[in-house]
């Protein structure tokens, strides 16, 4: 007779750790002070951040089992996830002569087209750094497009994950919660290649890797968790509402222009300050700016304290919502598919 293994952390222990981290975050938010910020605006940010953290704690305690089931399943199946992710990446380009080269060719062509149009035809210029040095536009553009390509590809494939792997969804013993992350990891392989291309482009213009460049790993992890959290909601809804794929494609087209990828946010602050602040609600703004800071901005992620707190609070809440939607709907997936 085999004894069941006891969980490494009890429910009370996990809740205690979560609340401790939340209290620590609120303490840092309250104590932190930016001497260059407007006092009233800073106070509003502190109040909103603390309120979101308190609400998150209440929801986490109330729906503890629903929130923790998904992360536990992913951790227990980590070896299977890695194996299936590699197989999925190979299968995606099986049968073509150039294989994965096609996945890399389209984004490269897109970067070249934007570069020719905006830099050579319209004469667009990159931003100026604190030292007064102008960043080459092709580097500015590439640093914005690399995370965007990753986000759009992972979201599209992650949304279609359950439909593509419908034969696994119908298996009773298979943990279908691992299917979306398989697609996101598959997109990460291509992203790793483009991060290398981005670093090479930066080196060609004299921006060699420094300690700041290591932040690429941090921002890539941020983007990975964010898009995964989003995919758990979209893939579950996609099973019942097929039009969601078209809505996402339209949203990605609009989102590309709403995110400072082809334009510099600092250039619009003086003219459209309120609009720019509204656009900062988009979590991808934090990611895109982070990639640029890692390559040439020489700025640490914790220097933009409130944006970092906002991004992680937003992502954790989004992940919780995705876990709840996925858990609520997954019992009907096999019937619909």
VENRA-V811455 format. One record per backbone hydrogen bond with DSSP energy under -1.0 kcal/mol. NH is the residue of the N-H (numbers start at 1). CO is the residue of the C=O. Records with the same first field share a line. If there is no record, write none. Layout:
NH: CO + CO
This chain:
14: 10
15: 11
16: 12
17: 13
18: 14
19: 15
20: 16
21: 17
22: 18
23: 19
24: 20
25: 21
26: 22
27: 23
28: 24
29: 25
30: 26
31: 27
32: 28
37: 34
42: 38
43: 39
44: 40
45: 41
46: 42
47: 43
48: 44
49: 45
50: 46
51: 47
52: 48
53: 49
54: 50
55: 51
56: 52
57: 53
58: 54
59: 55
60: 56
61: 57
62: 58
63: 59
67: 63
68: 64
69: 65
72: 68
73: 69
74: 70
75: 71
76: 72
77: 73
78: 75
81: 77
82: 78
83: 79
84: 80
85: 81
86: 82
87: 83
88: 84
89: 85
90: 86
91: 87
92: 88
94: 91
96: 93
101: 98
102: 99
104: 100
105: 101
106: 102
108: 104
109: 105
110: 106
111: 107
112: 108
113: 109
114: 110
115: 111
116: 112
117: 113
118: 114
119: 115
120: 115
121: 116
122: 117
124: 118
129: 133
132: 129
135: 127
140: 136
141: 137
142: 138
143: 139
145: 141
146: 142
148: 144
149: 145
150: 146
151: 147
152: 148
153: 149
154: 150
155: 151
156: 152
157: 153
158: 154
159: 155
160: 156
164: 160
165: 161
166: 163
168: 165
169: 165
170: 166
171: 168
176: 174
178: 175
179: 176
182: 178
183: 179
184: 180
185: 181
186: 182
187: 183
188: 184
189: 185
191: 187
192: 188
193: 189
194: 190
195: 191
196: 192
197: 193
198: 194
199: 195
200: 196
201: 197
202: 198
203: 199
204: 200
206: 203
207: 202
208: 206
215: 212
216: 213
217: 214
219: 215
220: 216
221: 217
222: 218
223: 219
224: 220
225: 221
226: 222
227: 223
228: 224
229: 225
230: 226
231: 227
232: 228
234: 230
235: 231
237: 233
238: 234
240: 237
241: 237
244: 241
245: 242
247: 243
248: 244
249: 245
250: 246
251: 247
252: 248
253: 249
254: 250
255: 251
256: 252
258: 254
259: 255
261: 259
268: 265
272: 268
276: 272
277: 273
278: 274
279: 275
280: 276
281: 278
282: 279
285: 282
287: 283
288: 284
289: 285
290: 286
291: 287
292: 288
293: 289
294: 290
295: 291
296: 292
297: 292
298: 293
303: 300
305: 303
308: 304
309: 305
310: 306
311: 307
312: 308
313: 309
314: 310
315: 311
316: 312
317: 313
318: 314
319: 315
320: 316
321: 317
322: 318
323: 319
324: 320
325: 321
326: 322
327: 323
328: 324
329: 325
330: 326
332: 329
336: 332
337: 333
